[in-house]
Amino acid sequence: MRVSCRQSKLLHNQLIKIILMSFLFLTSCQTTSKKDSSLNFTDTQKWGEEEDHFRKNWKPVFVDLTPEALNLKIDPPREHSQAFQREKTYLLALQGMRSEHDLKEIEIQKHVCGFYFDGFRLGFNRNLDNFLMDAYMDSRLLGFRAKAFYNRIRPSFSVPGLTPSIENPGHPAYPSNHSIQATLMALILGEIVPNNKATYLNSARRIARNRELAGVHYPSDSEYGMSLAFAVFERLVKNKTFQERLSEFKGKKFKMVTRKIKTEKKDSNACLNYTKSYAIKNGVW
């Protein structure tokens, strides 16, 4: 059968359309596949029972915040971005730098009783401890709200070859609550002992970095956590109740009890007993 010039042209155009549609379909499949390969926290882990209980039962003392209320929503690096690739390289390099001392400190700092600020730790200044813990818990709730929103996977599920030195916590990675809470505690302590503020903040940075060293946080988790802590602190200093309670610890009348040995077992027990009683009293245990 002879095909006219007009028919040939129509067939040619139809063929081009078919090829083009096939290309677009395949491209869309590849794009979808690439997107679907990005796992979230809830694809790999479940929220822990203690974390769930806290989120439902903690009643904010000073501030009831969300990242939106702070005007501080910052997305973590996307999985296929150069920034994320740099984070992966960094975490793998850190893994090879863990020392026995680091591992011991990381283990202790899993709990707030491992937070040590130039001689200060919870368990030896009851009124100040309660004040700090109230602010700490408010910031913890903020952190969990942000974590639930971003739902970021823990590093060991996205960085081949990375093995955490401790168990992955039962909540998403972003932001780092250790970074939020340690930084906020340092800022508050810095209001009480201004000459030690820089030292306290250095301790907070070390606590946050140790979580990266442990392989349970990305650097961007720590950075966002620190930003949130400063934003929370700005709100706290404008809060009347916070300022009234803070005034109890400012001036010559208050003498802070400090400890020289941060890993002393009796110190740890004193702190653990205190935090347990605090949690039970406030219904978050």
Sequence and secondary structure as in RCSB ss.txt:
>XXXX:A:sequence
MRVSCRQSKLLHNQLIKIILMSFLFLTSCQTTSKKDSSLNFTDTQKWGEEEDHFRKNWKPVFVDLTPEALNLKID
PPREHSQAFQREKTYLLALQGMRSEHDLKEIEIQKHVCGFYFDGFRLGFNRNLDNFLMDAYMDSRLLGFRAKAFY
NRIRPSFSVPGLTPSIENPGHPAYPSNHSIQATLMALILGEIVPNNKATYLNSARRIARNRELAGVHYPSDSEYG
MSLAFAVFERLVKNKTFQERLSEFKGKKFKMVTRKIKTEKKDSNACLNYTKSYAIKNGVW
>XXXX:A:secstr
    HHHHHHHHHHHHHHHHHHHHHHHHHHHHHHHHT   HHHH    HHHHHHHHH   SS    TTTTT    
   TTSHHHHHHHHHHHHHHTT  HHHHHHHHHTTSGGG  BTTB TTS HHHHHHHHHHHHHHHHHHHHHHHHH
    GGGTSTT   SS   SS  SS HHHHHHHHHHHHHHHHSGGGHHHHHHHHHHHHHHHHHTTS  HHHHHHH
HHHHHHHHHHHTT HHHHHHHGGGSSTT      S TT HHHHHHHHHHHHHHHHHTT  
